[in-house]
Amino acid sequence: MQDVIGDISIKFGEVAMAIGRMVDSRLDVTKLYEEVMAMEGYNEEFLGDAFNYLVQSDTLPKTFMVKNQNLRKVWLERFKQQQ
């Protein structure tokens, strides 16, 4: 009986960790919008296009958010060249 309880306890722990990872990986779209629109040196329309492009992906917005200002500018310049 204790083995069954132990197994259930382990499974609950695994489920809790999985839920935690899902919550941590969710994107705050409002925060992304604020960060993109706060980039200096670009017009609002271009930044809006960049935001719209980012939110179409699961990974791009997350990588954009963890970058510092200089790397964000590099990303925006590369995006600009593709336009």
N, C-alpha and C positions, 0 to 999 in steps of 0.2 A: 504494500500500500504506500509506503514511504517513497518507493521508486517512482510510482505513478505521480504522486504529489510533486516530487522533485522534477520529473519530466515536464509536468504542467507549468511549474514555476519557471523553468528554463524557457519554455515556449512563450510564456507571457513576457519574459524579459526580452526575447528576440522581437516580439511584436512591438513592444514599447520602443526599442531602439529603431526599428524600421519606421515607426510613426515619427519619431524624433528627426530622423534623416529627411523624411518627406517635408516636415514643417520647416526645417533649416534650408531646404533647397527651393522653397517657394520664392518666387520673385515678387518683390514689392513694385508693381508697375508705376505707382504714383512716385515713388522714390526714384526709379529709373528716369521717368519723365523730368523730374526736377533736376536731376544730375545732368542729363543731356542738355536741357534747355539752359542750364547755367554756364555752359561752355562759352568762353569769350572768344570773339574773333569770327563768329559765324552768324549768318542771319537766321531769323526765326524759322523761315520756310525750310531752309536746309536742315536745321536741327530737327524740325518736325519730321522731315523725310527720314533722317537717320534713326529717330525714335521708332517710326513706323517699321523700318527695316529690322531693327533690333528685336521688336516684340514678336516678329514672325518666327523666331527661332527659340529653342529651349535653352541653348547654351550661350549664344552670343551676348544676351543681356547680362548674364551672370558674370561673364568674363569682363565685360565693359565695366561693371560696377566695382570689381576688385582692383582695377587698374588705377594708377595715380593719374594726375592731371596731364602730365606729359605723354603718357602712353595712350590716354584717351584722345589727345590731339592727334597722335600718330594714326590711331584707328579712324578718326574723322577725316583726316587728309586722304587716307587710302580709300575710304568710302567715297569721298568727293571725286577722286580720279575715276571711279567706276561709273559715275553719273554721266 
